[in-house]
């Protein structure tokens, strides 16, 4: 018999106390959901993943070419990465996750997308700090300065509501310029936000990238009984930009 509430994992991490829990949600007729908490703050839930799906689809839908290399910053409950693997054009996906227990949840198949990701040879888990890699030689531990067709990022709440102050430099002109280097010509950077795209950050993105877009994703919030929104920022690199490789 399954419990109405079950703590599946608890770990102390460099960012604080991390908890994975499963419960039967009264908000949706007792449906089983998974939730992640960091220091008693809810980070993510299988109740809400429309924004993660949109992040992938908006990030990939204008890519050219026959086979894509994709980097995903932040594993979470795996919805962004699982959506990436739905495309036959994805030849390889590197998922960068700073919290090792989150990778282990998927490898142990404790979470709904665990088997989808772990059993797919195109998926490579990289336990590292995405923001430190962006300052250095990029997101591929085997190929320094490797360029990707798409970089999808879902870690912080918004560009100015951060999980850790050390992330702040990515959302600057210098940080975005560093990230731009790791895109192939014609590549796309896509960023999830818990709020609608902000004019100030859109302006900064436009200064670094050759074409930009801001999108609002609406979805039902059964907890509050209303409609909630996420934001998606998109930065395109010109197909005519020089390549590092």
HELIX and SHEET records of a PDB file:
HELIX    1   1 UNK A   26  UNK A   28  5                                   3    
HELIX    2   2 UNK A   50  UNK A   60  1                                  11    
HELIX    3   3 UNK A   79  UNK A   84  1                                   6    
HELIX    4   4 UNK A  100  UNK A  107  1                                   8    
HELIX    5   5 UNK A  114  UNK A  118  1                                   5    
HELIX    6   6 UNK A  130  UNK A  135  1                                   6    
HELIX    7   7 UNK A  165  UNK A  171  5                                   7    
HELIX    8   8 UNK A  173  UNK A  181  1                                   9    
HELIX    9   9 UNK A  199  UNK A  208  1                                  10    
SHEET    1   A 4 UNK A   5  UNK A  13  0                                        
SHEET    2   A 4 UNK A  16  UNK A  25 -1                                        
SHEET    3   A 4 UNK A  31  UNK A  38 -1                                        
SHEET    4   A 4 UNK A  41  UNK A  45 -1                                        
SHEET    1   B 7 UNK A 123  UNK A 127  0                                        
SHEET    2   B 7 UNK A  90  UNK A  97  1                                        
SHEET    3   B 7 UNK A  68  UNK A  73  1                                        
SHEET    4   B 7 UNK A 148  UNK A 153  1                                        
SHEET    5   B 7 UNK A 183  UNK A 193  1                                        
SHEET    6   B 7 UNK A 226  UNK A 236 -1                                        
SHEET    7   B 7 UNK A 211  UNK A 221 -1                                        
END                                                                             
